C-alpha cells in the first residue's frame, strides 16, 4: 500500500481553526464515500499551529488525476471544498489553485 503526505495551511485565527476542526468531527457521509471510492483506505489529518499535515494510505486503484476529476464532478465535494476554503489558505510555495500540496519524503528509519 502506498502512502502520501500532504500539507495545507489554515488562516491563523483561533476561532476559524476551532470551526475547521469541528467540521472534521462531523464529515459529511458523501465526502467520506468519495474518499473511500477513490482508493484511499486510511486518512489522517494532524495540525500544529495553523499548518495541516495529511497522511493517506491508498490501494492500487488510487490515482490523483482520477480523484481530482471525480471531485470536480461531485456537487457535494465542491460544496465541502468551498466551505472549507473559508478556513484554509495556500502554502507560500503553492501554485495558483493549489490547496493541499504533496510532500517529498526525505527520511525513513527502516527501508
N, C-alpha and C positions, 0 to 999 in steps of 0.2 A: 504494500500500500504506500502511495506517495504522500508526502507531507509538504504543505506550502505554508509560509508565514507571510503575513501582510501587515501593513501599518497604515494608520489614518490618524488625523488629529481631531480633537473636539475643540470647539470655541472655549477659551479659557474663562469660563463663567461657572462658578459652583452650582448655581440654580439650574442652568442648562445641562450641566453634566449629570446632576441628580435626575432630571427629567429623562435624559437619554438612557440612564441605567434603568429607570422604572419601565421604559418601553421594552427593555430586554428581559424583564421579568414576566412579560405577557406578550411574547412574539405571536403575531397572527398565525393561525394554522396554515394559511395559504403560503406564507413565507417559509415556514418550516418544511412544507411539502415541496416547494421549489428548490430548496437546498438539498433535500434528500433525493429528489428526482434527478438532479444534475450529477449524482455520483459522489456527493460529499457525504461521508459516513460519520465524521466527527468534526465538530467545530467548537472552538473555544475563543472567547474574546477576553483579554486582560486589559487593565488600564493602570497607568501611572501618570499622575498629573492630568494633563489633557491629551496624552498620547495613548492610542489604542493599538493593541497587538493581537492579531487573529492567527490562530493555528487551525489549519484544515487538513484532515486526513481524507484522502479520496481514493475511490476504486478505479479500475482500469477504464471505466466508461467516462470519467470526468474529463472535460475539455473547457478551458477558459473561454474560448470563442463561442462554443455552443451555449455555455451558461449565459454569456452576455446577450446572445440573440434571444434566448428564452426569456431573460429578464426584461428586455425591451418590448417584448410582445405580451407581457403579463401586466394587465391593468393594476392588479393588487401589488405586485412587486414595485411598479413605478410609483404607486401611491405611497408605499412604505419608504422607498428611497427619497421621495420628495419630502416626506415628513421628517426623516432623519437628517436631511441636509440642513435643517434649521439649527442643528446641534454640531454638525461636523464642519471641518474646514480642511482644505487640501494641505498636504505636507509642503514645505518650502521647495522640495525637489520635484513636485508633481507637474506633469504636463497639463495643458488645458483639458478640462473634462475628467481628469483622473481623480478618483476618490481613494480607494484602497490601493496601496502600492505593494507589489510583490517584493519581498526582501531577499537578499542574497545570503546564503549560508556561508559563514566564514570560519566556523569551527565545529568540530564534532569530537567528543571524547572517545567514543567507541565507533569504529567504522562499521 
